[in-house]
Amino acid sequence: MKMMATIHWVAWDKVIASKKEGGLGVGSVRAANLSLLSKWTWRVKTERESLWSKVISGIHNLYKKSFSNLAKKTYGGVWSNAMKARVDIKEIGIDVDSFFICRIGDGKSTMFWKDNWTGNRPLQIQFPGIFDISNQKNSMVKDRIGTQGYIGNLKRKPRTDQEKDETQQIKNLCSSYTLNQENDRWIFKTAKDDDFQVNHIRHLIDSKISCPSVGKIVWCNLVPLEVTCFAWRAYHRRIPSAAGLVNRGIPIPSTQCQICNEESEDVDHLLLKCRTAQEIWKKIFLWCGLSDQNLSNIQNFLDYEASWGD
């Protein structure tokens, strides 16, 4: 059976763009896949007592590893492939790990240097000088915060001004934390219920890989979706008018409007300027109790439509 070629009217990166950015808000399969895979990073940290988490943690030795290192490079398999999604997302320009923050309880399951528990960044990034001379780089929060505050365990005393300054900053930071009997708890920074939000990550990814449109359409639940999508296509000159077909290399006898036979049939003429279209709009305006408007192009029409609610 011979396959018929079809016309691709709109670039896919414009279709997947969010409605706020002038797209259709369809979203990409890639963004959905990467965001779902990234949730496993969250789950292995928050579901420590589940059987699958214990198995994965045992195989990859995750008990004292930060979010940035949750799979052994020498091991393949499903888990390693899932963790590669975080790398793909970071290459797009989104650091998923920065959304994970640990609320300190007893400090037994949170790494002092490598986990983000202060709400900013891991301490190894904030204070690289002290981290370099630390004896136990994988120590937990409970090992470094005591009743008197920060407990240092360094190879040597701080010598440089940077090391001395960082030491004082760490002491000031740790003095604001008091350990208790509750378990440490991970939260997702932008979520109201502290839980991982797949849609949030998906929208962030789509915003990076999509192409925002110049104009935006007013989306109203009272208007059928098919009508709004047609208006969106008309705004972008992506409906099969005679002029549009010719621009895409489709041979047709004439681009002249077949209804009024007065002008070339482009989007504006087909929907607004043609005498027949104007008569139809006059009746619609009369029916809606609106004054007749002289709308010369789709942009004018959409601007006028957006003001109806005022």
Buried (B, 14 or more C-beta within 10 A) or exposed (E): EEEEEEEEBBBEBBBBBBBEBBBBBBBBEBBBBBBBBBBBBBBBBBEBEEEEBBEBBEEBEBEEBBBBEBBBEEEEEEBBEBBEBBEBBBEBEBEBBBBBBBBBBBBEBBBBBBBBBBEEEBBBEBBEBBBEBBEEEBBBBBBBBEEEBBBBEBEEEBEEEEBBBBBEBBEEBBEEBEBEEEBBBBBBEEEEEBEBBBEBBBBBBBBEBBBBBEEBBBBEEEEEEEEBEBBBBBBBBBBBBBBBBBEEEEEEEEBEBEEBEEBBBBBBBBBBBBEEBBEEBEEEEEEEEEEEEEBEBBEBBBEEBEEEEE
